[in-house]
């Protein structure tokens, strides 16, 4: 029993507090998002489910909005949307970033200069503004939003991948692979990336959180898919009724959004700390 | 199939020294400076020299891992620097290398099976089962038995000697004609060194006449026990080249004499009383010297050595020496 307690204690002392809270928050929110149809009892984005502007009650735990829609249902479905948009756009960013970063790092020379200057240029254009323009041009549906956020958030990952690639490239096994006659593409995918990617992984979590925030921001400005419930859209709606003292319209989606961002940030920071033993030792 | 496997002609590699970001200086590090030799099929060549004498750069040039400043390398009468990347990749199975750093030359995220299977997947169209069978045979032949245990191990789960054996297995997997071994024993202790040397000999005997080695080392005893011919390098230049026995028993160039006199003798009485013939440090490569590069350490140096670079001349016994004492 004592042994068990000690081994548990050891595991938890290695997991730092940030990582623990991060896992907890993102875990709970992900479960809520996945099980949205099971834990809500109204269809999402439906008006006239009750009288408008109702404060929280048992039928409507988060109250109702101006059209009598259930805010609880919309918020839970909104979590789902945020997670999907955040994850998929981060995936797009990851793919673009990895390709650009590892090609630049591996080949070096002129190609590296060219790719990294393009990355720098992409860095200085405000992501939010660019995403806004892209969605406006392509039309506000959920796929375009994912695409727009994805293609505007890769520069950070590209830079990071390039940096780790540069250090892995120096290792002899890359040269050994060349001696064996492997093609460059094969060397990048089977020798380089498995070694250069792990340090980038925690930063992907941070990218997800920033992408969720961008998505909510777009929704808040009214750039959202009208057929998909999202937290940004709910906040946009709440903002239009801010003077009517209906606090539940903004507080519940707002708090959930904050918790989600907080959760992913803590998870990312915690992972960075957990994967870097030097930082870990400093804590204790 | 010609008798001549490798012909190196006036090979040079200069690395420019960058002084500042914008300015390219005119100074160069002459890592390999005018090296020429011919290697016959089935020959074992030793390359000796101090650290920084350009041995590894020479190996990397022969394998076309870097491009030369000038000069050519013919492998099987093919000028390897004229081949396209694709043609070069097809030629690579014939020339393999065993790297100095036994640990860093294995991908830490792959187990032994994956490391070796990659070789077959790249150059053959064998099925998974055939590849596994080949890997088993390969592991047995380099002394990693039982093979099924080692197959699933990762490099960090192996000892230094075992890692070197995996490196050797990878190099011999495709039955190359030339294996370049860069300091194959420098990371190993004495007993392991013996085993690896024996393994090299064993592999050589097994494919006698078809396999050639270039052994790069600063370990004279290793060169003596393995090689037939020796190339002595100093600051990127060839200083002596010829039969290993002749060179080690009767060195002609002062630098070779110094190298051989510095070999430790495992007898404290002799060791205490003998003189190591020369000390000193090599000239910094950056200083753009004229004349013999060994000038500042050589006990026989004359005014001529300071001014003129000695050419490589052939002596009566068939060896080549670059020293004014002999020309």
Interface residues (C-beta under 8 A of the other chain):
Chain A: X171 X172 X173 X175 X176 X177 X178 X179 X180 X181 X182 X183 X186 X190 X191 X194 X195
Chain B: X63 X65 X88 X89 X90 X91 X92 X93 X95 X96 X97 X99 X100 X101 X104 X105 X106 X107 X108 X109 X110 X118 X119 X122 X123 X170
